[in-house]
């Protein structure tokens, strides 16, 4: 069954947020009968537009997007959210520089190492990292704030993540100054990483894929029916370096974006696509050898 809304419908299934509104799109289609003669008729379909955060540019004439949070209104070319101390149900309802805390829009914690419960408390330029799986609170850690000399403490975050979810925090790499990443197995610190001596070359086993440091790399299956295997790239190879540098450019250009957006696209489409494209190129390097 459906609930009726002002300018569309909202179905009863679980949705991405409170008050999702579906837009109506009118199309003309050719309705072909069994005798293969057609007649043009109007067809109506409903779709959920991309929901914009408060502070994002908007226009009531946009068909594929709508202000989806806060007041759900486009005011002076930007989606309007709730101001400081106004009631809220989630961080997405507040203005870009605020987060929802105990039902009110509040300013994020602006001090490094201040205690926190979740990422939104730390604002857009930091994340909340717990140093123990038993800890009730974590610490706000700025992105790109660690280097080779001061990153040993990140090992505690990695260890606690291993205990709790069997993998390191997915964004520990971005706590390291670009273009470094967090090397969690051997050095346990921010480093520029190792490079492959045979990236993209055919292989049969890991020992065929030596790195500059003399370690065994990774020999992986490609994407062909012939069973070809290739040496994968290492974290210090150009493809990963370019991906991390592209993320840094995107992040710097979108520092005023909404706290809740985090890793989503936020206004700067070109830089976002450049980052995601280079990240995909690095992630699927081996598969691309057969393309």
C-alpha positions as CSV (number, residue, x, y, z in Angstrom):
1,X,0.0,0.0,0.0
2,X,1.1,3.6,-0.4
3,X,1.0,6.8,1.6
4,X,-0.1,9.8,-0.3
5,X,2.3,12.8,-0.4
6,X,1.9,16.3,-1.7
7,X,3.9,16.0,-5.0
8,X,4.3,12.3,-5.4
9,X,4.1,9.1,-3.4
10,X,6.1,7.4,-0.7
11,X,5.8,3.6,-0.4
12,X,5.7,1.7,2.9
13,X,9.0,0.0,2.5
14,X,12.0,1.0,4.4
15,X,13.5,4.2,2.9
16,X,16.8,6.1,3.3
17,X,15.3,8.7,5.5
18,X,12.3,10.2,7.1
19,X,10.0,11.9,4.6
20,X,11.3,10.5,1.4
21,X,9.3,12.0,-1.4
22,X,9.1,10.4,-4.8
23,X,8.9,12.6,-7.9
24,X,6.5,12.0,-10.8
25,X,7.9,11.8,-14.3
26,X,5.6,11.9,-17.4
27,X,6.7,10.1,-20.5
28,X,5.0,9.2,-23.8
29,X,5.5,5.6,-24.9
30,X,4.4,3.5,-27.8
31,X,2.0,0.8,-26.6
32,X,2.3,-2.1,-29.2
33,X,-0.7,-4.5,-29.4
34,X,-0.5,-8.2,-30.5
35,X,-1.2,-7.1,-34.1
36,X,2.1,-5.1,-34.0
37,X,0.3,-1.8,-34.4
38,X,1.1,0.8,-31.8
39,X,-0.5,3.8,-30.2
40,X,1.2,6.6,-28.3
41,X,0.0,7.0,-24.8
42,X,1.2,8.8,-21.6
43,X,3.1,6.8,-19.0
44,X,3.7,7.9,-15.5
45,X,6.5,6.5,-13.4
46,X,7.8,7.5,-9.9
47,X,11.4,7.8,-8.9
48,X,13.3,8.9,-5.8
49,X,15.5,11.9,-6.6
50,X,18.9,12.4,-5.2
51,X,18.6,14.0,-1.8
52,X,20.7,17.1,-1.2
53,X,22.1,18.1,2.1
54,X,21.5,21.5,3.7
55,X,24.0,24.0,2.2
56,X,24.1,22.3,-1.2
57,X,23.1,24.3,-4.3
58,X,19.6,23.6,-5.4
59,X,16.9,24.7,-7.8
60,X,13.2,23.9,-7.7
61,X,13.4,23.1,-11.4
62,X,15.9,20.2,-10.8
63,X,14.2,17.0,-11.7
64,X,16.8,14.5,-10.4
65,X,17.5,16.1,-7.0
66,X,15.6,17.6,-4.1
67,X,16.3,19.1,-0.7
68,X,15.9,16.0,1.4
69,X,16.7,17.1,5.0
70,X,16.0,19.9,7.5
71,X,13.3,22.2,6.2
72,X,13.4,20.4,2.8
73,X,13.3,23.8,1.1
74,X,15.4,25.5,-1.5
75,X,16.0,29.0,-0.2
76,X,18.2,31.5,-2.1
77,X,19.7,28.7,-4.2
78,X,20.7,26.5,-1.2
79,X,18.9,23.8,0.8
80,X,17.9,25.1,4.2
81,X,18.8,23.2,7.4
82,X,18.2,23.8,11.0
83,X,20.4,26.3,12.8
84,X,22.4,26.1,16.1
85,X,20.3,24.7,19.0
86,X,17.2,24.1,16.8
87,X,15.5,20.7,17.2
88,X,16.7,17.9,14.9
89,X,16.3,14.1,14.5
90,X,19.6,13.5,12.7
91,X,22.8,15.3,11.7
92,X,21.5,15.5,8.1
93,X,18.8,18.0,9.2
94,X,21.3,20.5,10.5
95,X,23.3,23.2,8.7
96,X,26.6,22.0,7.1
97,X,28.8,23.0,10.1
98,X,26.6,21.4,12.8
99,X,25.7,17.9,14.0
100,X,22.6,16.6,15.8
101,X,23.3,15.9,19.5
102,X,20.6,14.8,21.9
103,X,17.9,16.3,19.6
104,X,19.6,19.7,19.0
105,X,21.9,21.0,16.3
106,X,25.3,21.6,17.9
107,X,28.8,22.7,16.8
108,X,31.3,19.8,16.5
109,X,34.2,19.4,18.8
110,X,37.1,21.5,17.4
111,X,39.9,20.2,19.6
112,X,42.2,17.4,18.5
113,X,42.1,14.4,20.8
114,X,38.9,15.5,22.4
115,X,36.7,12.5,23.4
116,X,33.9,11.5,21.1
117,X,31.3,8.8,20.4
118,X,31.0,9.0,16.6
119,X,32.5,10.7,13.6
120,X,29.9,13.5,13.3
121,X,31.0,14.9,16.6
122,X,34.5,15.6,15.2
123,X,33.2,17.6,12.2
124,X,34.2,17.0,8.6
125,X,38.0,17.4,9.1
126,X,38.4,14.6,11.6
127,X,37.1,11.2,12.6
128,X,36.4,9.5,15.9
129,X,38.7,6.6,16.6
130,X,38.5,4.2,19.6
131,X,41.8,3.0,20.9
132,X,40.2,0.0,22.7
133,X,37.3,-2.2,21.8
134,X,36.1,-1.8,25.4
135,X,36.3,2.0,25.4
136,X,33.1,3.9,25.8
137,X,34.5,6.9,23.9
138,X,37.1,7.6,21.2
139,X,39.3,10.6,20.2
140,X,38.8,13.1,17.4
141,X,41.8,12.6,15.1
142,X,42.5,15.1,12.3
143,X,42.8,13.7,8.8
144,X,46.4,13.8,7.3
145,X,47.9,14.7,10.7
146,X,50.3,11.8,11.1
147,X,53.7,11.1,9.5
148,X,56.4,8.5,9.8
149,X,57.6,9.9,13.1
150,X,54.4,10.2,15.1
151,X,52.2,7.5,13.8
152,X,53.2,4.6,16.0
153,X,50.1,5.3,18.2
154,X,47.9,4.4,15.3
155,X,48.8,0.8,15.9
156,X,46.5,0.8,18.9
157,X,43.6,1.8,16.7
158,X,44.5,-0.9,14.3
159,X,44.8,-3.6,17.0
160,X,41.4,-2.7,18.5
161,X,39.8,-2.8,15.1
162,X,41.3,-6.2,14.5
163,X,39.8,-7.5,17.7
164,X,36.4,-6.0,17.0
165,X,35.7,-6.3,13.3
166,X,38.6,-8.4,12.0
167,X,40.0,-5.5,9.9
168,X,41.6,-2.2,10.3
169,X,39.6,1.0,10.3
170,X,38.9,1.6,6.6
171,X,40.0,5.2,6.8
172,X,43.2,4.9,8.8
173,X,45.1,5.5,5.6
174,X,43.7,9.0,5.4
175,X,45.0,9.9,8.9
176,X,48.5,9.8,7.3
177,X,49.9,12.9,5.5
178,X,49.4,12.5,1.7
179,X,50.7,10.5,-0.1
180,X,51.6,8.1,2.8
181,X,49.3,5.3,4.0
182,X,49.2,3.2,7.2
183,X,51.3,0.1,6.8
184,X,49.6,-2.3,9.3
185,X,51.6,-5.6,8.9
186,X,55.3,-4.9,9.1
187,X,56.2,-1.3,10.0
188,X,52.9,-0.3,11.7
189,X,53.2,3.4,10.9
190,X,52.5,5.9,8.2
191,X,54.9,5.2,5.3
192,X,55.3,5.9,1.6
193,X,55.0,2.2,1.0
194,X,56.8,-0.4,-1.1
195,X,56.7,-0.7,-4.9
196,X,56.4,-3.7,-7.2
197,X,59.3,-4.6,-9.4
198,X,57.0,-6.6,-11.7
199,X,53.6,-4.9,-11.6
200,X,51.4,-6.1,-14.5
201,X,53.7,-8.9,-15.4
202,X,52.5,-12.5,-15.8
203,X,53.1,-14.7,-12.8
204,X,52.3,-18.1,-11.3
205,X,52.9,-17.5,-7.6
206,X,53.6,-14.7,-5.1
207,X,57.3,-15.3,-5.2
208,X,57.3,-14.2,-8.9
209,X,56.2,-10.7,-7.8
210,X,59.2,-9.3,-5.8
211,X,59.0,-5.7,-4.4
212,X,61.8,-3.1,-4.1
213,X,62.3,-4.1,-0.5
214,X,62.8,-7.8,-1.5
215,X,59.4,-9.0,-0.2
216,X,57.0,-11.2,-2.0
217,X,54.1,-9.3,-3.7
218,X,50.7,-10.6,-4.7
219,X,50.1,-12.7,-7.8
220,X,46.4,-12.5,-8.7
221,X,44.0,-13.8,-11.3
222,X,43.1,-11.5,-14.1
223,X,39.8,-11.2,-15.9
224,X,40.3,-13.5,-18.9
225,X,39.1,-17.0,-19.6
226,X,42.7,-18.1,-20.1
227,X,43.5,-18.1,-16.4
228,X,46.2,-15.4,-16.7
229,X,47.7,-14.2,-13.5
230,X,49.5,-10.9,-12.9
231,X,51.6,-9.2,-10.3
232,X,49.5,-6.6,-8.5
233,X,50.6,-3.1,-7.5
234,X,51.9,-2.2,-4.0
235,X,50.7,0.7,-1.9
236,X,53.7,2.8,-2.9
237,X,53.1,2.4,-6.6
238,X,52.0,5.4,-8.7
239,X,48.4,4.2,-9.0
240,X,47.8,4.2,-5.3
241,X,49.8,7.4,-4.8
242,X,47.7,9.2,-7.4
243,X,44.5,7.9,-5.8
244,X,45.4,9.3,-2.4
245,X,46.5,12.6,-3.8
246,X,43.2,12.8,-5.7
247,X,41.3,12.3,-2.5
248,X,43.3,15.0,-0.8
249,X,42.5,17.5,-3.5
250,X,38.8,16.6,-3.3
251,X,38.8,16.8,0.5
252,X,40.5,20.2,0.5
253,X,38.1,21.6,-2.0
254,X,35.0,20.4,-0.1
255,X,35.9,21.3,3.5
256,X,32.7,23.3,3.8
257,X,30.5,20.4,2.8
258,X,28.0,18.9,5.2
259,X,29.4,16.9,8.1
260,X,27.0,13.9,7.3
261,X,28.2,13.7,3.7
262,X,31.6,12.4,4.8
263,X,32.8,10.4,1.7
264,X,29.9,11.1,-0.6
265,X,30.0,13.4,-3.6
266,X,29.7,17.0,-2.4
267,X,29.3,19.7,-5.1
268,X,32.8,19.3,-6.7
269,X,31.8,16.6,-9.2
270,X,35.0,16.7,-11.3
271,X,37.4,16.2,-8.3
272,X,35.1,13.5,-6.8
273,X,35.0,11.5,-10.1
274,X,38.8,11.9,-10.5
275,X,39.3,10.5,-7.0
276,X,36.9,7.6,-7.5
277,X,38.2,6.7,-10.9
278,X,41.9,6.6,-9.8
279,X,40.9,4.6,-6.7
280,X,39.1,2.1,-8.9
281,X,42.1,1.9,-11.2
282,X,44.3,1.0,-8.3
283,X,41.8,-1.4,-6.7
284,X,41.2,-3.3,-10.0
285,X,44.7,-3.0,-11.5
286,X,45.1,-6.7,-12.1
287,X,41.7,-7.0,-13.8
288,X,42.5,-4.1,-16.1
289,X,45.4,-6.0,-17.5
290,X,43.0,-8.1,-19.6
291,X,40.9,-5.2,-20.8
